[in-house]
Amino acid sequence: MRSAVELTFVGHQSWHVRSGDTVVLVDPILTSTFGAGAVDFPIWPPRTVDHRAMPAPDAVVLTHEHLDHLHFASLALLDRSVPIHTGHTLPAAVVDALATLGFTVHRHDHTTPVAVGDLEVFLFPAGARTLFWESRVVQPVIRRAGCDRDVFIGVDADISDLYLEQIRLGGMPIPGLAVVSNNTQSVPYGALGADVNLLPGLDRPRSRTTGIQALHTLLIDYLEPLEGVADVALCGNGFTGPRSPHGPFLYADHRALAEYANALQHLFRVHGPRPGDQLVIPDQGPIVADTAAGWVTVDLAAERGGVGALDAFVAEPRPVEPAPVGPPVQPEDRPAAERLVLSELPRLARELIATRTGALAIGLHDYLNGPLDGRRLVLRLLDPPGRPDEVAMFAWDITGPTFVAVPTTSRDEAIATYPFGIEIYYQDLVALFAGRIQIWDIVGGSYQGWHVGERLDSPVYALFAVYGEHQRPDLAARCYAESLAHLDETPTPSVP
């Protein structure tokens, strides 16, 4: 038995953890893209994983259900006897889909480690301040059995309060390595992004998150409760959005970010692994960085092309026009599609009230054109069935609450009239309601909008809250069923 834990970065937020002959896979994305519906998100940097050469897992840890962590096509490459471990709050629709795929899911609380051969895995729930749509995340703490040099993987959430309490009480040590997720997903000026605000004067280069801001948030603010941690590893930002002419996100080169971070602070050593890089965490002594995983290969030519595209876009920004991500509505399906949208709008109207967008909208009384009536948000649906290049507009009236059809105006007129706006392709909304795509696909590929207030007051985050898997398990189940139906039907590989 080797007295060390070997942490291999597989890409984005996927990790292969090994001690001796024991292997645990965390949120495996083993293919070149991921996605739960009809939209694929390419992994960045581009790489291939030889899953047959990869040391086979004894268990999988699934931290949560978002499409960049839960990938059925990757799981389908594994032997079905491999158990999947997760927390108590994973939506039942996910468990049902994994059972359909042939896996057994085990739920755990944070009090007792999951024993997997030479490894112990604690699954701590997300911190209480975590945003609603990320609140089902579990954060793994992994150690070699009999050793207390832990690896904390801080997935997509504030650090678990229960984990921090255990550290304060002496029940858990400060981790030897903290893995933090860079989820800035900052796009260059001109490109589409979730945080782009179309209100005049608000969409400008300074509205994009900079690398300095990202490093401060990740390494100073986020890690403040883990005072004394000696080593930190960066991950995340490891994909490109659909139809992104600029290639990768800004500040997605974690090796470069780690070099800058180490030059600019003295609190800990920062590692920026690339896919295939390995961090060896011995029971004692310094963590050693290696590039030993021969089963992960980065496509260097494709990476250079992507970096070149990003550099060219930053040098000469240009507006990126959105394009639909969902399939077009066929002529014979138009009546059903229109009925589906109209049937869903009342529910959206009610649920928006309970979001930050709704709370701020209710408190507003004046806007650009003077006093407001009950209509505070407009839904602009682009290219309605049979009417290409037109827009169908519905105003959200908080006195109902309800959506009412209103005469179509230009976007500029709508921005001057309504303090909040959502602009989505009609066919994307139909695909969302039909379970063919998820809300993450739309926001990552075709959404535009505007809002007053702070970043989290944006309708983007309201849509995450309303249409996430936790709130609409029916839509998630449809999307999972479609994903499973499209899996390659070749025999399941067996693991010797």
C-alpha positions in Angstrom: 0.0 0.0 0.0 1.4 3.4 -1.0 1.1 5.9 1.9 -0.2 8.7 -0.3 -3.3 9.9 -2.0 -3.0 10.5 -5.8 -5.4 13.1 -7.1 -5.6 13.2 -10.9 -7.4 16.1 -12.6 -9.6 14.7 -15.3 -11.0 18.0 -16.5 -13.4 20.8 -15.4 -14.4 19.5 -12.0 -13.8 15.8 -12.4 -11.2 14.1 -10.2 -9.7 10.6 -10.1 -8.6 9.8 -6.5 -6.4 6.8 -5.8 -4.8 5.3 -2.7 -3.1 2.0 -3.2 -5.4 -0.1 -5.3 -8.5 1.9 -4.4 -10.0 4.4 -6.8 -12.8 6.9 -6.3 -14.2 9.0 -9.2 -15.7 12.4 -8.3 -18.3 13.8 -10.8 -16.8 12.0 -13.8 -16.9 13.6 -17.2 -15.0 11.1 -19.4 -16.0 12.2 -22.8 -15.0 15.3 -24.9 -18.3 17.0 -24.1 -21.1 17.0 -21.5 -24.8 17.9 -21.4 -28.0 16.4 -20.2 -30.1 17.4 -23.2 -29.7 18.3 -26.9 -26.8 20.7 -26.3 -23.2 19.7 -25.9 -20.6 21.7 -23.9 -17.0 20.9 -25.0 -14.5 20.4 -22.3 -11.7 22.9 -22.0 -8.9 22.4 -22.6 -9.9 19.8 -25.2 -8.7 16.4 -24.0 -9.5 12.7 -24.5 -9.8 10.2 -21.6 -8.9 6.6 -22.3 -11.4 5.1 -19.8 -10.1 1.6 -20.6 -6.6 2.5 -19.5 -7.8 4.6 -16.6 -7.5 2.7 -13.2 -11.1 1.5 -12.8 -13.1 3.1 -10.0 -14.3 1.2 -6.9 -16.9 4.0 -6.3 -18.3 7.2 -7.8 -19.1 10.3 -5.7 -21.8 12.4 -7.3 -21.8 15.8 -5.7 -25.0 17.1 -7.3 -27.2 17.0 -10.4 -26.1 19.9 -12.5 -25.1 19.0 -16.1 -21.4 19.6 -15.7 -21.3 17.1 -12.8 -23.9 14.5 -13.7 -23.2 13.0 -17.2 -25.0 9.8 -18.1 -22.8 9.1 -21.2 -19.7 9.1 -19.0 -21.3 7.0 -16.3 -22.4 4.5 -19.0 -18.7 3.8 -19.7 -18.4 2.3 -16.1 -19.3 -1.1 -14.8 -22.7 -1.0 -13.3 -21.5 -2.7 -10.2 -19.7 0.4 -9.2 -21.7 2.1 -6.4 -22.6 5.8 -6.6 -22.4 7.7 -3.3 -24.2 11.0 -2.8 -26.0 13.1 -0.2 -29.6 13.1 1.0 -30.8 16.0 -1.0 -30.0 14.7 -4.6 -33.3 15.0 -6.5 -35.2 11.7 -6.7 -35.4 12.1 -10.5 -31.6 11.7 -10.7 -31.7 8.6 -8.6 -34.4 7.1 -10.7 -32.5 7.8 -13.9 -29.3 6.3 -12.5 -31.3 3.2 -11.5 -32.6 3.0 -15.0 -29.0 3.1 -16.2 -28.2 0.2 -13.9 -26.5 1.8 -11.0 -27.2 1.6 -7.3 -27.2 5.0 -5.4 -26.3 5.2 -1.8 -27.2 8.3 0.2 -25.1 9.4 3.2 -25.0 12.1 5.9 -21.9 13.9 7.0 -21.4 12.1 10.3 -19.8 8.9 9.1 -17.2 8.4 6.4 -18.0 6.2 3.4 -15.4 3.4 3.5 -14.1 2.5 0.0 -11.0 0.2 0.3 -8.1 2.3 1.3 -10.1 5.6 1.2 -12.6 7.3 3.5 -15.0 9.8 2.1 -17.0 12.3 4.1 -19.9 14.1 2.3 -20.6 17.4 3.9 -23.7 19.5 2.9 -23.3 22.9 1.3 -22.9 25.9 3.5 -26.1 27.7 4.5 -25.3 30.8 2.5 -25.1 28.8 -0.8 -27.5 30.0 -3.5 -30.7 28.1 -3.7 -30.1 26.3 -7.0 -26.7 25.0 -5.7 -27.9 24.0 -2.2 -28.0 20.3 -2.9 -24.3 20.1 -3.4 -22.2 17.8 -1.1 -18.6 18.6 -0.6 -16.3 15.6 -0.4 -13.5 15.3 2.2 -11.3 12.4 1.2 -8.5 10.8 3.1 -6.4 7.7 3.2 -7.8 5.4 5.8 -5.8 5.8 9.1 -4.4 9.2 8.0 -5.8 12.6 8.8 -4.3 14.6 5.8 -7.5 15.4 4.1 -8.4 16.6 0.6 -11.4 19.0 0.7 -13.2 19.5 -2.6 -15.3 22.6 -2.4 -17.7 22.0 -5.1 -19.9 24.9 -6.4 -21.0 26.0 -2.9 -20.0 27.9 0.2 -17.9 25.9 2.5 -20.0 23.6 4.6 -20.8 25.1 8.0 -20.9 21.6 9.5 -17.4 20.9 8.1 -16.1 24.1 9.6 -17.8 23.3 12.9 -16.1 19.9 12.9 -12.7 21.7 12.3 -13.4 24.1 15.2 -14.3 21.3 17.5 -11.3 19.3 16.6 -13.2 16.5 15.0 -11.6 17.2 11.6 -8.2 18.7 10.7 -7.5 21.6 8.5 -7.3 19.9 5.1 -3.9 19.3 3.6 -5.3 20.3 0.2 -8.3 22.4 -0.6 -9.8 22.2 -4.1 -11.7 25.3 -5.1 -14.0 25.8 -8.1 -13.4 28.7 -10.4 -16.9 29.4 -11.7 -16.5 32.9 -12.8 -17.3 32.0 -16.4 -16.4 35.5 -17.5 -16.7 36.1 -21.2 -14.9 38.9 -23.2 -16.7 42.1 -23.9 -19.2 41.6 -26.7 -19.8 38.0 -26.0 -23.0 36.5 -24.5 -22.9 35.6 -20.9 -25.2 35.0 -18.0 -24.2 38.3 -16.3 -24.5 40.6 -19.4 -27.0 43.4 -18.6 -28.5 45.1 -21.7 -29.5 48.2 -19.8 -27.7 51.2 -21.4 -24.2 51.8 -20.0 -24.1 48.6 -18.0 -22.6 46.3 -20.6 -19.0 47.4 -20.8 -15.6 45.9 -20.5 -15.4 46.7 -16.7 -18.6 44.7 -16.2 -16.7 41.5 -16.9 -15.0 39.7 -14.0 -11.3 40.1 -14.1 -8.7 37.5 -13.1 -7.7 39.6 -10.1 -11.2 39.6 -8.9 -11.6 35.9 -9.5 -8.4 35.1 -7.6 -9.4 37.3 -4.6 -12.8 35.7 -4.4 -11.5 32.1 -4.7 -8.3 32.3 -2.6 -8.9 35.1 -0.1 -12.6 35.3 0.5 -13.6 31.7 0.0 -10.7 30.2 1.9 -10.8 32.6 4.8 -12.5 30.0 7.1 -9.8 27.4 6.3 -7.0 29.4 7.9 -3.9 27.3 7.9 -4.5 25.3 4.7 -1.1 25.0 3.0 -2.0 23.9 -0.5 -4.8 24.8 -2.8 -5.8 23.5 -6.3 -7.9 25.3 -8.9 -10.5 23.7 -11.1 -13.6 24.7 -13.0 -14.2 27.0 -16.0 -13.3 23.9 -17.9 -15.8 24.1 -20.8 -16.8 26.3 -23.6 -20.3 27.5 -24.2 -22.3 26.5 -27.3 -21.6 28.8 -30.2 -18.8 30.7 -28.5 -16.7 32.3 -31.2 -14.3 33.5 -28.5 -13.4 29.9 -27.5 -12.8 29.5 -23.7 -13.8 31.7 -20.9 -11.4 34.4 -19.7 -9.0 33.2 -16.9 -9.6 29.5 -17.6 -5.8 28.8 -17.7 -5.4 27.6 -14.1 -1.7 26.9 -14.5 -1.1 30.6 -15.3 -3.5 31.7 -12.5 -1.6 29.5 -10.0 1.7 31.1 -11.0 0.3 34.6 -10.6 -1.3 33.6 -7.3 1.9 32.2 -5.9 3.7 35.4 -6.9 1.1 37.7 -5.2 0.4 36.0 -1.9 2.2 34.1 0.9 -0.7 32.2 2.6 -0.5 28.9 0.7 0.9 27.2 -2.4 -1.6 27.2 -5.3 -1.7 24.4 -7.9 -3.3 24.8 -11.3 -3.5 21.3 -12.8 -4.2 20.6 -16.4 -6.1 17.5 -17.4 -3.9 14.5 -16.7 -1.9 16.3 -14.1 -1.6 14.6 -10.8 -1.1 15.8 -7.2 0.5 13.3 -4.8 -0.5 14.0 -1.2 1.7 11.9 1.1 0.9 11.3 4.8 3.6 13.8 5.6 5.8 16.2 3.6 5.1 18.4 0.7 2.5 17.8 -2.0 4.2 16.8 -5.2 2.9 17.8 -8.7 3.3 15.3 -11.5 2.0 14.7 -15.0 1.8 10.9 -14.6 -1.7 10.1 -16.0 -1.0 8.7 -19.4 -4.7 7.9 -19.9 -5.6 11.7 -20.3 -4.3 13.5 -23.4 -4.7 17.2 -24.1 -5.3 18.2 -27.7 -2.6 20.8 -27.9 -3.4 22.0 -31.4 -7.1 22.5 -30.6 -6.1 24.3 -27.4 -3.8 26.7 -29.3 -6.7 27.3 -31.7 -9.1 28.2 -28.9 -6.6 30.4 -27.2 -6.0 32.2 -30.5 -9.7 32.7 -30.9 -10.0 34.2 -27.5 -7.0 36.5 -28.0 -8.3 37.7 -31.3 -11.8 38.4 -29.8 -10.4 40.3 -26.9 -8.2 42.4 -29.3 -11.2 43.2 -31.5 -14.5 42.7 -29.6 -17.6 42.4 -31.6 -21.3 41.8 -30.7 -22.2 38.1 -30.7 -25.7 37.5 -31.9 -27.6 34.8 -30.0 -28.9 31.7 -31.8 -31.5 29.2 -30.6 -30.1 26.1 -28.9 -33.3 24.0 -29.0 -34.7 22.2 -32.0 -37.1 24.1 -34.3 -40.8 23.7 -33.8 -42.1 21.7 -36.8 -45.2 23.1 -38.6 -47.4 20.2 -37.4 -46.3 20.8 -33.8 -47.0 24.6 -33.7 -50.5 24.4 -32.1 -49.2 22.1 -29.3 -46.1 24.2 -28.8 -48.2 27.4 -28.4 -50.6 25.6 -25.9 -47.6 24.3 -24.0 -46.1 27.8 -23.6 -49.4 29.4 -22.6 -50.1 26.7 -20.1 -46.7 27.2 -18.4 -46.8 31.0 -18.2 -49.2 31.1 -15.2 -46.9 29.0 -13.2 -43.9 31.1 -14.1 -45.8 34.2 -13.1 -46.5 32.8 -9.7 -43.0 31.5 -9.0 -41.3 34.7 -10.0 -42.9 36.4 -7.0 -40.7 34.4 -4.6 -37.4 35.2 -6.3 -35.0 38.2 -5.8 -36.3 39.5 -9.1 -39.8 39.4 -7.8 -39.0 41.0 -4.4 -37.2 43.9 -6.1 -39.9 44.3 -8.8 -42.6 44.6 -6.2 -40.7 47.3 -4.4 -40.2 49.5 -7.5 -42.5 52.4 -8.1 -40.7 54.6 -10.7 -38.7 53.7 -13.7 -37.3 55.4 -16.8 -40.7 56.5 -18.2 -42.1 57.5 -14.8 -44.4 55.7 -12.4 -44.9 52.0 -12.9 -48.2 50.1 -13.1 -48.3 46.5 -12.2 -46.2 45.4 -15.2 -42.6 45.1 -14.1 -41.0 42.5 -16.4 -41.4 41.6 -20.1 -40.8 38.2 -21.7 -39.7 38.6 -25.3 -40.0 35.3 -27.3 -38.0 35.5 -30.5 -39.1 33.8 -33.7 -42.5 32.4 -32.7 -43.6 29.4 -34.7 -44.6 30.4 -38.2 -43.4 34.0 -37.7 -39.6 34.1 -38.1 -37.9 37.3 -37.3 -40.8 38.5 -35.2 -41.2 38.7 -31.4 -44.1 37.7 -29.1 -44.2 39.8 -26.0 -45.8 39.0 -22.6 -45.7 41.4 -19.7 -45.5 40.1 -16.1 -48.2 41.8 -14.0 -47.4 41.4 -10.3 -51.1 42.2 -9.4 -52.2 38.8 -10.7 -49.5 37.6 -10.8 -50.0 36.8 -14.4 -48.4 37.1 -17.9 -50.5 39.1 -20.4 -49.8 39.4 -24.1 -48.8 43.0 -25.0 -48.1 44.6 -28.4 -44.6 44.0 -29.8 -42.2 46.8 -29.5 -38.5 47.2 -30.2 -36.0 46.0 -27.6 -35.1 49.6 -26.8 -38.7 50.5 -26.2 -39.1 47.5 -24.0 -36.0 48.4 -22.0 -37.4 51.9 -21.4 -40.8 50.5 -20.3 -39.9 47.5 -18.1 -37.2 47.4 -15.4 -36.7 43.6 -16.1 -36.5 41.8 -19.4 -36.1 38.2 -20.5 -35.3 37.5 -24.2 -35.4 33.9 -25.2 -36.1 32.1 -28.5 -39.6 30.6 -28.5 -38.3 27.2 -29.6 -35.9 27.2 -26.6 -38.7 27.8 -24.2 -40.7 25.0 -25.9 -37.7 22.7 -25.6 -37.3 23.5 -21.9 -40.9 22.8 -21.2 -40.8 19.6 -23.2 -37.7 18.4 -21.3 -35.3 18.4 -24.4 -33.0 21.0 -22.9 -32.3 22.5 -19.5 -32.3 26.0 -18.3 -28.5 25.9 -18.1 -28.4 25.3 -21.9 -30.5 28.4 -22.6 -28.6 30.7 -20.3 -25.3 29.4 -21.6 -26.3 29.7 -25.3 -29.1 32.0 -26.2 -30.4 34.1 -23.3 -30.3 37.9 -23.2 -31.8 40.2 -20.7 -31.7 43.3 -18.5 -32.4 44.2 -14.9 -32.1 46.9 -12.3 -30.4 46.2 -9.0 -27.5 43.8 -8.2 -26.2 40.8 -10.1 -28.4 38.3 -8.3 -31.5 40.4 -9.0 -31.2 39.4 -12.6 -33.9 37.2 -14.1 -31.2 34.8 -15.0 -31.0 33.7 -11.4 -34.7 33.7 -11.1 -34.9 31.3 -14.0 -32.3 29.1 -12.3 -34.5 29.0 -9.1 -37.8 28.4 -11.0 -36.6 25.8 -13.6 -33.7 24.0 -11.8 -34.0 20.3 -11.2 -34.9 20.8 -7.6 -38.0 22.9 -8.5 -39.0 21.2 -11.7 -38.2 17.5 -11.3 -40.8 16.7 -14.0 -38.8 18.6 -16.6 -35.5 17.1 -15.3 -37.0 13.5 -15.5 -38.0 14.1 -19.2 -34.5 15.4 -20.0 -32.9 12.5 -18.3 -35.1 10.0 -20.1 -34.2 11.6 -23.5 -30.5 11.5 -22.6 -30.7 7.8 -21.6 -32.6 7.0 -24.8 -29.7 8.5 -26.9 -26.9 6.6 -25.2 -24.9 4.3 -27.4 -26.4 0.8 -27.1 -23.1 -1.0 -27.2 -22.6 -3.6 -24.4 -21.6 -2.2 -21.1 -17.8 -2.6 -20.6 -16.8 -4.9 -17.8 -14.1 -4.1 -15.4 -11.6 -6.9 -14.6 
